Amino acid sequence: MEISKDKEVIQALGGSTKIAVLLGFKKQRVQNWTVRGIPAHVKLKYPHLFLNPNINKGSDSAA
């Protein structure tokens, strides 16, 4: 998955702050993922969030 897709996933899930609170990470760590991409080990640990094929279904119609 390319970085722009990771950024879209983060936005679709409610943004960096919401994900950071949900996962117990610092906001800056999650914010860095919008630039560097979500690390593979994080995607594998939380597949229901980051590997869900339906996550961007709602945002596709807005584009």
Backbone as a ProteinNet text record, in pm:
[ID]
protein_1_A
[PRIMARY]
MEISKDKEVIQALGGSTKIAVLLGFKKQRVQNWTVRGIPAHVKLKYPHLFLNPNINKGSDSAA
[TERTIARY]
85.9	0	89.5	56.3	138.9	102.4	190	174.2	46	8.9	-114.6	-236.6	-233.9	-343.8	-345.4	-228	-221.1	-278.4	-248	-301.4	-453.3	-506.5	-651.4	-715.4	-651.1	-702.7	-707	-601	-595.7	-709.3	-730.8	-839.1	-975.7	-992.2	-1119.9	-1152	-1048.5	-1067.7	-1087.5	-1082.6	-1108.4	-990.1	-875.9	-759.1	-657.8	-544.7	-430.8	-462.9	-531.7	-561.4	-650.3	-753.8	-846.3	-775.5	-693.7	-621.4	-520.7	-451.9	-354	-420.5	-534.2	-607	-653	-707.5	-758.4	-650.3	-530.8	-422.7	-326.4	-339.7	-250.1	-113.8	-107.5	16.6	13.1	130.2	134.9	86.4	19.9	-36.2	71.8	188.5	296.5	337.9	337.1	374.1	277.9	149.4	48.8	53.8	75.8	86.4	200.9	310.3	424	386.3	289.8	246.7	184.9	129.9	71.3	179.1	303.1	416.1	499.7	522.6	611.9	540.1	409.5	332.4	315.1	210.9	184.2	278.3	354.7	448.1	375.4	439.5	379.4	341.9	426.5	396.3	271.7	244.6	123.1	1.1	13.2	-97.7	-132.5	-30.7	-53.5	-109.8	-73.6	-124.3	-270.5	-311.6	-447.3	-508.9	-520.9	-571.4	-715.6	-794.7	-934.4	-944.2	-839.2	-836.8	-769	-647.3	-562.8	-566.7	-614.9	-620.5	-764.2	-858.7	-999	-1025.8	-1067	-1087.9	-1204.4	-1290	-1407.6	-1384.9	-1266.4	-1241.9	-1263.3	-1230.5	-1242.4	-1366.3	-1456.7	-1576.4	-1655	-1672.6	-1749.1	-1679.9	-1547.8	-1473.9	-1455	-1472.4	-1457.7	-1566.3	-1687	-1796.5	-1783.6	-1707.4	-1689.6	-1587.7	-1502.7	-1394.7	-1439.3
-118.4	0	123.4	216.3	335.6	433.2	528.9	622.4	702.7	746	824.1	742.1	612.1	525.3	514.6	507.4	503	631	742.9	871.3	872.2	819.2	810.8	722.7	612.5	522	593.4	664.5	738	840.1	912.3	1010.4	942.7	830	758.4	705.4	676.5	625.9	737.1	861.5	972	1061.3	1033	1117.7	1064.5	1131.5	1088.6	1084.2	1186.2	1192.9	1076.3	1050	942.2	806.5	781.8	654.9	643.1	752.2	750.5	714.9	774.2	743.7	598	553.6	417.7	312.8	338.2	239.7	264.2	378.1	408.5	459.6	520.3	577.8	729	791.7	937.8	985.9	1102.3	1156.9	1176.2	1223.2	1249.3	1122.1	1009.6	882.6	849.6	864	834.7	939.1	1063.8	1170.1	1141.9	1088.9	1054.1	950.4	866.1	764.1	825.6	946.3	1010.4	1052	1061.9	1099.2	976.7	890.3	774.6	645.2	643.3	520.7	448.1	369.3	291.4	171	151	37.6	-96	-187.2	-318.1	-391.5	-383.2	-456.9	-400.3	-272.8	-212.7	-259.6	-262.9	-311.5	-456.1	-536.4	-676.9	-694.7	-606.6	-615.4	-570.9	-477.9	-423.7	-436.9	-559.5	-575.8	-529.6	-537	-493.2	-343.2	-269	-125.6	-93.9	-141.3	-96	-183.1	-304.6	-393	-423	-345.8	-363.5	-310.4	-396.3	-350.9	-253.5	-243.7	-157	-20.7	6.2	128.7	254.2	255.2	377.4	378.6	285.5	281.4	412.4	465.8	587.5	710.1	715	832.7	835.9	720.1	717.8	797.5	797.5	867.6	1019	1065.8	1209.2	1268.6	1186.1	1235.6	1258.6
0	0	0	-82.2	-89.8	22.4	46.7	157.6	146.3	28.2	13.9	56.2	31.2	74.7	226.6	287.4	433.9	493.6	431.8	478.7	467.3	357.3	339.1	445.4	478.7	581.5	716.4	749.8	876.3	882.1	773.6	769.9	780.6	712.2	715	854.7	931.5	1067.7	1170.2	1126.3	1217.8	1245.6	1184.3	1199.7	1299.8	1304.2	1385.9	1534.5	1583.9	1727	1769.8	1693.5	1727.2	1727	1626.7	1619.4	1733.4	1763.8	1872.2	2004.5	2031.6	2155	2154.6	2043.3	2029.9	2054.7	2000.4	2008.8	2124.3	2191.5	2304	2260.1	2141.8	2091.2	2108.1	2099.5	2097.9	1961.9	1962.5	1838.4	1732.4	1771.9	1675.8	1602.2	1673	1609.8	1496.3	1523.9	1421.8	1310.1	1345.9	1245.7	1148.8	1198.4	1112	1006.3	1037	941.5	817.3	826.7	709.1	610.2	658.1	573	537.1	633.8	615	581.5	604.8	586.6	718.8	726.7	847.4	845.8	953.8	956.5	938.6	869.3	841.3	969.6	1072.7	1196.1	1265.5	1247.1	1303.6	1224.8	1093.2	1010.4	1045.1	1070.5	1103	1243.6	1335.3	1472.1	1479.8	1392.1	1391.1	1251.2	1200.6	1062.8	1046.3	1151.4	1143.1	1116.6	1148	1121	988.5	972.8	862.4	737.3	747.8	630.4	589.1	638.1	606.2	464.8	373.1	234.2	219.2	317.6	310.4	374.1	425	501.6	420.1	292.7	212.2	122.3	139.3	55.3	63.5	181.8	198.8	144.7	150.6	104.6	-46.6	-114.9	-259.3	-329.7	-275.6	-340.4	-327.8	-227.7	-207.8	-303.1	-359.9	-446.3	-587.5
[MASK]
+++++++++++++++++++++++++++++++++++++++++++++++++++++++++++++++

